[in-house]
Amino acid sequence: MRKFLFVLCLIALTTGNAVAQIGSSENLEAKNGFKYFILGDSISKYSDKIELVKGSNDTYSATDTTLLKIGDEIKLSMILIKTYNGRILSISPMAKSEYSYKMLNVFLAAYGRWSHRPNQYMDKYFWFSPNKKVKLYFYGEKLDKWIFATFTDMELDSQKSNSEHKKTLNAVDDL
């Protein structure tokens, strides 16, 4: 029991230090993307660093292997980029689940305490930038094979949702 409490305190102290460093949700909006991919940019701007995912017309994969790491300790398996109307809608770095705590600590250090955590028993976290322009979702379940984060352009996501809603209403009218 004492060993368990010691480990729990150690985790709390480590996480607390990461948050105390620089984390702020304002950084999420200032960065507005991941690595050098910028949310809302034209996907054609990155044509030399990406390739279209087979069987998709709006999802790309980063081909530049120098991007497949965060710091010195987190190795990414891939970076997926989804587009809407030729613009970057979301960016999703993926890694093996063994990097879950490290990736979470990096996000806490960069963006501060999460804005929303739906369930305290699951490793799912949301950060929202102050003006609600950028959303970061982190899925870090250690029992799964993969973990991922998704940076989303909220304005572009809203446009896409409105367009899809109009299509649905048109289909309803066609019944």
N, C-alpha and C positions, 0 to 999 in steps of 0.2 A: 504494500500500500504506500509506503514511504517513497519507494522508487517511482511509482506511478505519479505521485504528487510532485516529485522532483522533475520528472519529465514534463508534466503539465505546466509547471511554473517556467521551465526552460523554454517551452514553446511560446508561452504568453510573453515572456521577456523578449524573445527573438522577434516575434511579430510586432510587438509594441515598439521596438527599436526601428524596425523597417518603416512603420507608419510615421514615426517621429522625424525621420530624416527630411524628406521633401514633399511627400505625397499631397497632392491636391487635385481635385476633379477639374480644376482649371487647366491643368497640364493636358488633360484628355482633349480638350477643345483646341489648345494651342498646337498640339502635335497633329491633330486631325487625321490620324492614320496610323500605319505601322511600318517601321523601317522607313524607306523613302516612298512608299505607296501612299498617296494622298486621297482621302475620301472625296468623291465628287469630281475628281479629275477624269479627263478622257482616257479611256483604257489604251487608246492608240499611242499615247505618250510613253507607254512602257513596253512597246512591242518587242524590243530587244531583250527583255527580261522575263517574259511570260510566254505561255503557250496555252491554247484552248484545250480544255479537258475533253477527252474523247466522248462523243455522244451528247455534248452540251453546246448550247449556242450563247450562254451567258456566264460561264464559269471558267476561270483561268487558273493556271498553276504557275508559281514562280519557278523559273529555271535557273536563276542565279544562286548557286550553292553557297556563296558567301553570306547570303541572307538567312541561312538555316541554322541560326543560333541566336540566343539572347545572352549577352555577357559571355563568360567563359564556361559556364556550367550547364546551360540549358541547350540541348540539341533539338532542333525542330525537325520533324519528319517532312513537313510540307507547309506551304502557304497557299491557301486558296483565295481567289478574288472573284466575287460575284459582281456582275454589272447590271445596270438598268439603263436602257437608252444610250448605251455606249459609255456610260460614266460609272466609276467605281462606287458600288453600293455598300459592299462589305469586304473586309479583309479578315481571314481566319488562319492564324498560325496554329499548327497542330504538333503535338509531341506525344511521346509515350508517357503513360501514367506515372512512371517513376519520377517525373519532373513536376508533379502537381504542386507540392509545397513550395518549391523554388519559384515556380512561375507565379503562384499566388503572392508570395512575398515581394517579387519584383513589381507586380501590379499595385500592391499596397504601398510600396515605397514611391512609386511613380504617381499614383492617382489617389492616394489616401484610402480611408475606410470606405468600403463599398456603400452604395446608395440603397441597395435593396438585396436581401437574401431571403428567398422564398421559404426556405426550410432549414432550420439549424442543424439538421441531421444529414444534409446533403451538401456537397461542395459545389454549389451553384451561386454565382455572385453577379450583380449588375452594378455598373457605375454609369452615371449620367453626367454629362458636362453641364455647367451652370445654366447655359442658355438652351439646353436640350437639343444641341446640334449633333452631338456624338454620344453613342451608347457603346459600352463595352460589356459583353457577357462572357463570363469565364465558367467553363464546365471542367471541374477538376476531380471527378470521382476516381479515387485511387484503385477501386476494384475493376474498373473498365480498362480496356487495353489502351485507349487513347484519351487524351485531354485536349481541349481546344479553347481558344478565345476568339470572339468575333467582335470586331470594331465595325460599327454601322453608322452610316450617314443618315440621321433621323429625318431630315428634310426629303431626301431622295426616297427613303423608305416610305414616307407618307405619300409621296407622289405615286409610287408603285402600288400601294394599298388602295388609293383612290381610283386608280386606273382599273385595277382588278375588280373593285366593287362595282364600277360602272359596267364592266363586262358582265358581271353576275346579274345586275339589274336588267340589262339588255336581254340576257338569256331568259330571265323571268318573264319579261314582256313578250318573248317569242313563244311561250308555252301555249 
